[in-house]
Amino acid sequence: MSGPTTTLWRPTGPRELELVRELGWRAWPPRLPEQPIFYPVLNEDYAIKIARDWNVPHDGVGYVTRFEVETEFLGRYPVQQAGGRTILELWVPAEELAEFNAHIVGEIEVVHEFRPGGR
């Protein structure tokens, strides 16, 4: 049984979301060679902004997912401020993603979907 958890969000496009679905909504797929870091975010509003403003124009649809990770495990990843006060991310090296996935508690869930022209 796990201890306390921390809620994280991940903005994603349809290809990555399909891979998450194939993994039973329990894990993130391995990174591609050009993706050395996995970036979950700590703020739902920031995830919404990325999904809406980047994923929609790039992929035609953007999703925001929410998931829980064991808080104690996350202590190894310092919070990175990628811009303003609320633009906070964790930087998980690609080679550590399988271990990160092992500390996800419950399922990854889609909480927002964005398409061109609105929702």
Phi and psi restraints in degrees (value plus and minus 20) as a CYANA .aco file:
   2 SER   PHI    -108.7   -68.7
   2 SER   PSI     142.5   182.5
   3 GLY   PHI    -109.0   -69.0
   3 GLY   PSI    -169.9  -129.9
   4 PRO   PHI     -80.2   -40.2
   4 PRO   PSI     130.3   170.3
   5 THR   PHI    -141.5  -101.5
   5 THR   PSI     141.5   181.5
   6 THR   PHI    -138.4   -98.4
   6 THR   PSI     115.1   155.1
   7 THR   PHI    -101.9   -61.9
   7 THR   PSI     110.0   150.0
   8 LEU   PHI    -143.5  -103.5
   8 LEU   PSI     138.4   178.4
   9 TRP   PHI    -144.8  -104.8
   9 TRP   PSI     135.3   175.3
  10 ARG   PHI    -163.3  -123.3
  10 ARG   PSI      96.1   136.1
  11 PRO   PHI     -95.6   -55.6
  11 PRO   PSI     119.3   159.3
  12 THR   PHI    -171.5  -131.5
  12 THR   PSI     141.1   181.1
  13 GLY   PHI    -121.4   -81.4
  13 GLY   PSI    -199.3  -159.3
  14 PRO   PHI     -85.8   -45.8
  14 PRO   PSI     -54.4   -14.4
  15 ARG   PHI     -86.5   -46.5
  15 ARG   PSI     -67.9   -27.9
  16 GLU   PHI     -84.9   -44.9
  16 GLU   PSI     -59.0   -19.0
  17 LEU   PHI     -83.7   -43.7
  17 LEU   PSI     -57.3   -17.3
  18 GLU   PHI     -83.5   -43.5
  18 GLU   PSI     -59.0   -19.0
  19 LEU   PHI     -85.9   -45.9
  19 LEU   PSI     -57.8   -17.8
  20 VAL   PHI     -82.5   -42.5
  20 VAL   PSI     -62.8   -22.8
  21 ARG   PHI     -79.6   -39.6
  21 ARG   PSI     -64.4   -24.4
  22 GLU   PHI     -83.2   -43.2
  22 GLU   PSI     -46.1    -6.1
  23 LEU   PHI    -109.5   -69.5
  23 LEU   PSI      -5.1    34.9
  24 GLY   PHI      53.3    93.3
  24 GLY   PSI       3.0    43.0
  25 TRP   PHI      41.8    81.8
  25 TRP   PSI       6.6    46.6
  26 ARG   PHI    -139.7   -99.7
  26 ARG   PSI     -23.7    16.3
  27 ALA   PHI    -177.8  -137.8
  27 ALA   PSI     138.5   178.5
  28 TRP   PHI    -115.4   -75.4
  28 TRP   PSI     122.5   162.5
  29 PRO   PHI     -90.5   -50.5
  29 PRO   PSI     137.8   177.8
  30 PRO   PHI     -76.8   -36.8
  30 PRO   PSI     129.4   169.4
  31 ARG   PHI     -91.7   -51.7
  31 ARG   PSI     132.6   172.6
  32 LEU   PHI     -97.9   -57.9
  32 LEU   PSI     141.3   181.3
  33 PRO   PHI     -74.0   -34.0
  33 PRO   PSI     -54.0   -14.0
  34 GLU   PHI    -104.0   -64.0
  34 GLU   PSI     -13.4    26.6
  35 GLN   PHI    -141.3  -101.3
  35 GLN   PSI      58.8    98.8
  36 PRO   PHI     -95.6   -55.6
  36 PRO   PSI     -30.8     9.2
  37 ILE   PHI    -151.2  -111.2
  37 ILE   PSI     120.6   160.6
  38 PHE   PHI    -120.1   -80.1
  38 PHE   PSI     108.1   148.1
  39 TYR   PHI    -136.1   -96.1
  39 TYR   PSI      64.4   104.4
  40 PRO   PHI     -97.7   -57.7
  40 PRO   PSI     133.3   173.3
  41 VAL   PHI    -135.0   -95.0
  41 VAL   PSI     139.3   179.3
  42 LEU   PHI    -121.1   -81.1
  42 LEU   PSI     -16.4    23.6
  43 ASN   PHI    -157.1  -117.1
  43 ASN   PSI     103.1   143.1
  44 GLU   PHI     -81.3   -41.3
  44 GLU   PSI     -60.5   -20.5
  45 ASP   PHI     -81.8   -41.8
  45 ASP   PSI     -59.2   -19.2
  46 TYR   PHI     -84.5   -44.5
  46 TYR   PSI     -62.7   -22.7
  47 ALA   PHI     -82.7   -42.7
  47 ALA   PSI     -60.2   -20.2
  48 ILE   PHI     -81.4   -41.4
  48 ILE   PSI     -65.5   -25.5
  49 LYS   PHI     -79.2   -39.2
  49 LYS   PSI     -64.7   -24.7
  50 ILE   PHI     -85.4   -45.4
  50 ILE   PSI     -66.7   -26.7
  51 ALA   PHI     -81.5   -41.5
  51 ALA   PSI     -63.8   -23.8
  52 ARG   PHI     -95.0   -55.0
  52 ARG   PSI     -64.4   -24.4
  53 ASP   PHI    -111.8   -71.8
  53 ASP   PSI     -38.9     1.1
  54 TRP   PHI    -135.9   -95.9
  54 TRP   PSI     -73.1   -33.1
  55 ASN   PHI     -84.2   -44.2
  55 ASN   PSI     -61.1   -21.1
  56 VAL   PHI     -81.1   -41.1
  56 VAL   PSI     -73.2   -33.2
  57 PRO   PHI     -83.2   -43.2
  57 PRO   PSI     -54.2   -14.2
  58 HIS   PHI     -98.9   -58.9
  58 HIS   PSI     -61.3   -21.3
  59 ASP   PHI    -136.9   -96.9
  59 ASP   PSI     -26.2    13.8
  60 GLY   PHI      65.5   105.5
  60 GLY   PSI     -31.1     8.9
  61 VAL   PHI    -178.8  -138.8
  61 VAL   PSI     127.5   167.5
  62 GLY   PHI    -152.7  -112.7
  62 GLY   PSI     121.4   161.4
  63 TYR   PHI    -143.1  -103.1
  63 TYR   PSI     129.8   169.8
  64 VAL   PHI    -135.6   -95.6
  64 VAL   PSI     106.0   146.0
  65 THR   PHI    -128.8   -88.8
  65 THR   PSI     135.7   175.7
  66 ARG   PHI    -150.1  -110.1
  66 ARG   PSI     120.9   160.9
  67 PHE   PHI    -176.0  -136.0
  67 PHE   PSI     142.1   182.1
  68 GLU   PHI    -130.9   -90.9
  68 GLU   PSI     118.4   158.4
  69 VAL   PHI    -150.1  -110.1
  69 VAL   PSI     125.3   165.3
  70 GLU   PHI     -76.4   -36.4
  70 GLU   PSI     102.9   142.9
  71 THR   PHI     -79.1   -39.1
  71 THR   PSI     -63.6   -23.6
  72 GLU   PHI     -79.9   -39.9
  72 GLU   PSI     -61.6   -21.6
  73 PHE   PHI     -82.7   -42.7
  73 PHE   PSI     -59.8   -19.8
  74 LEU   PHI     -85.1   -45.1
  74 LEU   PSI     -36.2     3.8
  75 GLY   PHI     -77.6   -37.6
  75 GLY   PSI     -40.3    -0.3
  76 ARG   PHI     -96.4   -56.4
  76 ARG   PSI     -32.3     7.7
  77 TYR   PHI    -132.7   -92.7
  77 TYR   PSI      84.0   124.0
  78 PRO   PHI     -82.7   -42.7
  78 PRO   PSI     124.2   164.2
  79 VAL   PHI     -87.6   -47.6
  79 VAL   PSI     111.9   151.9
  80 GLN   PHI    -126.9   -86.9
  80 GLN   PSI     109.6   149.6
  81 GLN   PHI    -114.1   -74.1
  81 GLN   PSI      89.1   129.1
  82 ALA   PHI    -113.5   -73.5
  82 ALA   PSI     -10.8    29.2
  83 GLY   PHI     153.7   193.7
  83 GLY   PSI    -141.0  -101.0
  84 GLY   PHI     -88.8   -48.8
  84 GLY   PSI     159.4   199.4
  85 ARG   PHI     -74.9   -34.9
  85 ARG   PSI     -53.6   -13.6
  86 THR   PHI    -120.7   -80.7
  86 THR   PSI     -14.0    26.0
  87 ILE   PHI    -115.8   -75.8
  87 ILE   PSI      61.3   101.3
  88 LEU   PHI    -136.7   -96.7
  88 LEU   PSI     114.3   154.3
  89 GLU   PHI    -155.6  -115.6
  89 GLU   PSI     142.0   182.0
  90 LEU   PHI    -129.3   -89.3
  90 LEU   PSI     121.0   161.0
  91 TRP   PHI    -129.9   -89.9
  91 TRP   PSI      84.9   124.9
  92 VAL   PHI    -122.5   -82.5
  92 VAL   PSI      94.6   134.6
  93 PRO   PHI     -77.4   -37.4
  93 PRO   PSI     120.6   160.6
  94 ALA   PHI     -72.3   -32.3
  94 ALA   PSI     -57.7   -17.7
  95 GLU   PHI     -90.8   -50.8
  95 GLU   PSI     -30.5     9.5
  96 GLU   PHI    -123.7   -83.7
  96 GLU   PSI     -16.8    23.2
  97 LEU   PHI     -85.0   -45.0
  97 LEU   PSI     -58.1   -18.1
  98 ALA   PHI     -81.0   -41.0
  98 ALA   PSI     -62.2   -22.2
  99 GLU   PHI     -86.7   -46.7
  99 GLU   PSI     -61.2   -21.2
 100 PHE   PHI     -76.9   -36.9
 100 PHE   PSI     -68.4   -28.4
 101 ASN   PHI     -77.3   -37.3
 101 ASN   PSI     -55.0   -15.0
 102 ALA   PHI     -85.6   -45.6
 102 ALA   PSI     -36.6     3.4
 103 HIS   PHI    -124.4   -84.4
 103 HIS   PSI     -13.2    26.8
 104 ILE   PHI     -93.2   -53.2
 104 ILE   PSI     114.6   154.6
 105 VAL   PHI    -128.7   -88.7
 105 VAL   PSI     101.1   141.1
 106 GLY   PHI      61.3   101.3
 106 GLY   PSI    -178.9  -138.9
 107 GLU   PHI    -123.2   -83.2
 107 GLU   PSI     135.0   175.0
 108 ILE   PHI     -99.8   -59.8
 108 ILE   PSI     110.3   150.3
 109 GLU   PHI    -145.1  -105.1
 109 GLU   PSI     125.5   165.5
 110 VAL   PHI    -103.4   -63.4
 110 VAL   PSI     104.8   144.8
 111 VAL   PHI    -133.8   -93.8
 111 VAL   PSI     -35.8     4.2
 112 HIS   PHI    -167.5  -127.5
 112 HIS   PSI     128.1   168.1
 113 GLU   PHI    -155.3  -115.3
 113 GLU   PSI     113.1   153.1
 114 PHE   PHI    -145.6  -105.6
 114 PHE   PSI     119.4   159.4
 115 ARG   PHI    -152.5  -112.5
 115 ARG   PSI     144.3   184.3
 116 PRO   PHI     -75.3   -35.3
 116 PRO   PSI     119.8   159.8
 117 GLY   PHI      59.8    99.8
 117 GLY   PSI      -7.4    32.6
 118 GLY   PHI     106.7   146.7
 118 GLY   PSI    -173.3  -133.3
